[in-house]
Amino acid sequence: MEKTSDPACPGRIPFSFELYPPKTESAASALNTTIASLAAAGPDFISVTYGANGSSRRSSLDVLTHILRTTTVDPMAHLTCVGSSNAEASRLIREFLDAGVRSFLAVRGDPPQGTPEGAALLGDLRSAGELVQLIHRVQAEKVPYRETVIPGLPGARNVKTEREKVRIAVAAFPNGHPRSRSAEQDIDTLLAKQAAGANLAITQLFFHADHYLSFIQRARQAGVEFPIIPGIMPVTSPARLRRILELSGEDLPSELSIQLEVEPTDQGQREIGIRHATDLARELIAGGAPGLHLYAFNQHETVLAVLDGCGLLNPSTPVARLVKESA
């Protein structure tokens, strides 16, 4: 599998983070501190989730614009399409583009609670692939061409029809989407997203490296070409593990579950979660993963500790020194 790296730092494994919009003013203040700490580590991008049916549109955009204003990190906007009309989705995409966002994570999203299995869903957009196509279309309408200066000819401009590139990521499911009928369907869906114009994938979390590595092998054999970044979440308590399994449908990782349950202290549980995530990340990097995407739960300490354990933090940076001091 190919590796991508930062041209300014050859051989560096890129990493990124996911955050969610805060629900209170105090949480917003704490999140600003977390963003500053994560940005100091030098991530490829920071993604910001988006609530079902647009429930956190304003707060998501606030976080994205804060990242744009206060850091040099590329912010990635989550977009969902369940229940959205073309006009509604187009307005939202234009709003993000107008704010300066150039990276998106396009996901189908979950149907509203109580929707029967197999029921028809309202809205024009029925898949993440259709949302990917819409993002490209809106971007093309917004910036139909680019102008560049012609050296030596004051005031002269050269028109290029090649548009500014947008990064459009999609979701991948190493252990299968909960609504998928087969592993083959998961790969076919990923191929459809690639055909629609996606140029990156981020996986749902998993707990064993071979789940990701075998999925990558099948995807590459089927013709999936874009980078597929593994998603990792340090699980630092039994309650968090239960919640994650409830949301993701993943099987219980018995060894991690037992370790968390028998450890009596919060600090001990935190160390167990960091150690498990670090070991997983190391295996993935050794197996050829093109990067790491860390679900931060709006806290910077644990994900930075995982990166430090993998040797991915520049030891000369202040954030790396802070991680060492708090360990």
C-alpha positions in Angstrom: 0.0 0.0 0.0 1.2 3.5 -0.8 2.4 5.9 1.9 1.8 9.6 1.7 4.0 12.0 3.5 4.6 15.7 4.1 7.0 17.1 1.4 8.5 19.4 4.1 9.3 16.4 6.2 10.1 13.3 4.1 9.0 10.0 5.5 6.6 11.6 8.0 3.3 9.7 8.4 0.5 12.3 8.2 -2.2 12.3 10.8 -5.5 14.1 11.4 -8.1 14.6 14.0 -11.9 14.6 14.4 -13.8 17.0 16.7 -17.5 17.7 17.2 -19.3 21.0 17.8 -19.6 22.2 21.5 -23.0 22.4 23.1 -22.2 25.0 25.8 -20.1 28.2 26.1 -17.7 26.5 28.5 -17.3 23.5 26.2 -16.6 26.0 23.3 -13.8 27.7 25.4 -12.3 24.3 26.2 -12.5 23.3 22.5 -10.6 26.3 21.4 -7.7 25.2 23.7 -7.9 21.7 22.3 -7.8 23.0 18.7 -4.7 25.1 19.5 -3.0 22.1 21.0 -3.9 19.8 18.1 -2.9 22.3 15.5 0.5 22.7 17.2 1.1 19.0 16.5 1.0 19.7 12.7 -2.0 17.6 11.5 -2.9 17.2 7.8 -6.5 18.3 8.6 -9.0 18.6 11.5 -12.5 17.4 10.7 -15.7 18.7 12.4 -18.8 16.6 12.6 -22.2 17.7 11.5 -25.4 16.8 13.3 -28.2 14.8 11.7 -30.6 16.8 9.6 -28.4 19.9 10.1 -28.9 20.1 13.8 -25.4 21.5 14.4 -24.9 23.5 11.1 -24.2 26.8 12.7 -21.9 25.5 15.5 -20.1 23.2 13.0 -19.4 26.2 10.8 -18.3 28.3 13.8 -15.7 25.6 14.7 -14.5 25.4 11.1 -14.0 29.1 10.7 -12.2 29.2 14.1 -9.7 26.7 12.7 -9.3 28.8 9.6 -8.8 32.0 11.5 -6.5 30.8 14.3 -4.4 28.0 12.7 -2.8 27.0 9.5 -4.5 23.6 9.5 -7.0 22.6 6.8 -10.5 22.2 8.3 -12.7 19.4 6.9 -16.5 19.8 7.0 -18.7 16.8 7.5 -21.8 16.7 5.3 -24.7 14.3 5.4 -27.4 13.8 2.8 -30.2 11.8 4.4 -33.4 13.8 4.0 -31.8 16.7 2.2 -33.0 18.2 -1.1 -30.5 19.2 -3.8 -31.3 22.9 -3.1 -30.7 22.5 0.7 -27.5 20.6 0.3 -26.2 23.0 -2.4 -26.9 26.0 -0.1 -24.9 24.4 2.7 -22.0 23.5 0.4 -21.8 27.1 -0.9 -21.9 28.4 2.7 -18.9 26.2 3.6 -17.0 27.2 0.4 -17.7 30.9 1.0 -16.2 30.5 4.5 -13.0 29.1 3.0 -13.5 25.4 3.6 -12.0 23.3 0.8 -12.1 19.8 2.4 -15.3 17.7 3.0 -16.3 14.4 4.4 -19.4 13.2 2.5 -21.5 10.6 4.3 -25.0 9.3 3.7 -25.8 9.7 7.4 -28.2 7.7 9.6 -32.0 7.9 9.0 -34.0 9.5 11.8 -34.7 7.5 14.9 -37.7 5.2 14.5 -37.4 4.8 10.7 -38.3 1.2 9.8 -35.7 -0.9 8.2 -35.9 -0.6 4.4 -38.3 2.4 4.6 -38.0 5.0 1.8 -36.1 8.1 3.0 -37.3 11.5 2.0 -34.8 13.8 0.1 -33.2 14.0 -3.3 -29.8 12.6 -2.3 -29.9 8.9 -1.6 -26.1 8.1 -1.3 -22.8 9.6 -0.3 -21.7 9.2 -4.0 -24.5 11.6 -5.1 -23.4 14.0 -2.4 -19.8 13.8 -3.7 -21.0 14.6 -7.2 -23.0 17.6 -5.8 -20.0 19.0 -4.0 -18.0 18.9 -7.2 -20.8 20.5 -9.2 -21.3 23.4 -6.7 -17.6 24.0 -6.6 -17.5 24.1 -10.5 -20.4 26.6 -10.5 -18.7 28.8 -7.9 -15.2 28.9 -9.5 -15.6 28.0 -13.2 -12.0 29.0 -14.0 -8.8 30.5 -12.5 -6.8 33.5 -13.6 -3.0 33.6 -13.3 -0.5 36.5 -13.8 1.5 36.4 -17.0 5.1 37.3 -16.0 6.5 40.4 -17.8 3.1 41.6 -19.0 1.6 44.0 -16.4 -2.1 43.6 -16.0 -2.3 40.5 -18.3 -4.0 37.4 -17.1 -4.0 33.8 -18.3 -7.3 31.9 -17.9 -7.1 28.3 -16.8 -10.1 26.1 -17.0 -8.6 23.8 -14.4 -10.5 24.5 -11.2 -9.2 24.7 -7.6 -9.1 21.3 -6.2 -11.4 20.3 -3.3 -10.6 17.3 -1.0 -13.7 15.1 -0.7 -13.4 12.2 1.7 -15.9 9.4 2.2 -16.4 6.7 4.9 -15.1 3.2 4.7 -16.1 0.2 6.8 -13.4 -2.5 7.4 -16.0 -4.7 9.2 -18.9 -3.8 7.1 -21.6 -1.1 7.2 -24.4 -2.0 9.6 -26.9 -1.9 6.7 -24.7 -3.7 4.2 -25.7 -7.1 3.0 -22.2 -8.4 2.3 -18.5 -7.5 2.3 -18.7 -7.3 -1.5 -21.4 -4.6 -1.3 -19.1 -2.5 1.0 -16.3 -2.6 -1.7 -18.8 -1.9 -4.5 -20.1 1.1 -2.6 -16.5 2.4 -2.1 -15.9 2.0 -5.9 -19.1 3.9 -6.6 -17.8 6.8 -4.3 -14.5 6.7 -6.2 -16.3 6.9 -9.5 -18.3 9.9 -8.2 -15.1 11.8 -7.5 -14.1 11.1 -4.0 -10.3 11.2 -3.5 -9.9 10.0 0.1 -11.5 7.6 2.6 -11.5 7.5 6.4 -12.5 4.3 8.1 -14.9 3.8 10.9 -13.1 2.7 14.0 -12.0 -0.9 14.6 -10.0 -2.7 17.2 -7.6 -5.1 15.4 -5.1 -4.2 12.7 -5.8 -7.2 10.5 -9.4 -6.0 10.1 -8.1 -2.9 8.3 -5.2 -4.6 6.5 -7.4 -7.3 5.0 -10.0 -4.8 4.0 -7.4 -2.7 2.2 -6.1 -5.8 0.3 -9.7 -6.5 -0.9 -10.3 -2.9 -1.8 -7.1 -2.6 -3.8 -7.8 -5.9 -5.7 -11.2 -4.5 -6.6 -9.8 -1.3 -8.0 -10.1 1.2 -5.2 -7.1 3.6 -5.7 -7.5 6.6 -3.3 -5.8 6.5 0.2 -7.9 4.9 2.9 -6.9 6.3 6.3 -7.6 4.1 9.4 -9.7 5.8 12.1 -8.5 5.2 15.7 -10.2 6.2 19.0 -8.4 5.8 22.3 -11.0 4.1 24.5 -10.4 5.3 28.1 -13.3 3.9 30.1 -15.8 0.9 30.0 -18.7 3.4 29.6 -17.1 4.9 26.5 -16.4 1.5 25.1 -20.1 0.5 25.5 -21.2 3.7 23.9 -18.9 3.2 20.9 -20.1 -0.3 20.3 -23.7 0.8 20.5 -23.1 3.5 17.9 -20.8 1.5 15.5 -22.1 -2.0 15.8 -18.6 -3.3 16.2 -18.0 -6.6 18.0 -16.8 -6.4 21.6 -13.0 -6.4 21.9 -12.9 -8.8 24.8 -9.3 -8.3 25.9 -9.6 -4.5 26.0 -13.0 -4.7 27.7 -11.7 -6.9 30.4 -8.6 -4.7 31.1 -10.8 -1.6 31.4 -13.4 -3.4 33.6 -10.8 -4.7 36.1 -8.8 -1.5 36.4 -10.2 0.5 39.3 -8.8 3.9 38.6 -9.6 6.5 35.9 -5.9 7.1 35.3 -5.2 3.4 34.9 -8.1 3.1 32.4 -6.8 6.1 30.5 -3.3 4.5 30.3 -4.9 1.2 29.0 -6.8 3.0 26.3 -3.8 5.0 25.2 -1.6 1.9 25.1 -4.1 -0.1 23.1 -4.5 2.7 20.6 -0.8 3.2 20.3 -0.1 -0.5 19.7 -2.9 -0.5 17.1 -1.4 2.5 15.4 2.0 1.1 15.3 0.7 -2.1 13.6 -1.1 -0.1 11.1 1.9 2.0 10.2 4.0 -1.1 9.9 1.4 -2.6 7.6 1.6 0.4 5.3 -1.3 2.6 6.4 -1.0 6.0 4.6 -1.8 8.0 7.7 -3.8 8.0 10.9 -7.1 9.7 11.7 -7.7 10.0 15.5 -11.2 10.5 17.0 -10.3 13.0 19.7 -13.6 13.2 21.6 -12.8 17.0 21.9 -9.8 16.2 24.1 -6.3 16.6 23.0 -4.2 14.8 25.7 -5.0 11.2 24.8 -4.7 11.5 21.0 -1.4 13.4 21.3 -0.1 10.7 23.7 -0.9 8.1 21.1 1.0 10.0 18.4 3.9 10.5 20.8 3.9 6.8 21.5 4.2 6.1 17.8 7.0 8.6 17.4 5.0 10.9 15.2 5.3 14.1 17.3 8.3 16.3 16.6 10.2 16.2 19.9 11.3 19.8 19.6 7.8 21.2 19.5 6.2 22.6 22.7 3.2 20.3 22.4 5.5 17.2 22.4 7.2 18.5 25.5 3.9 19.0 27.2 2.9 15.4 26.4 6.1 14.1 27.9 5.6 16.1 31.1 2.1 14.9 31.6 2.9 11.2 31.0 
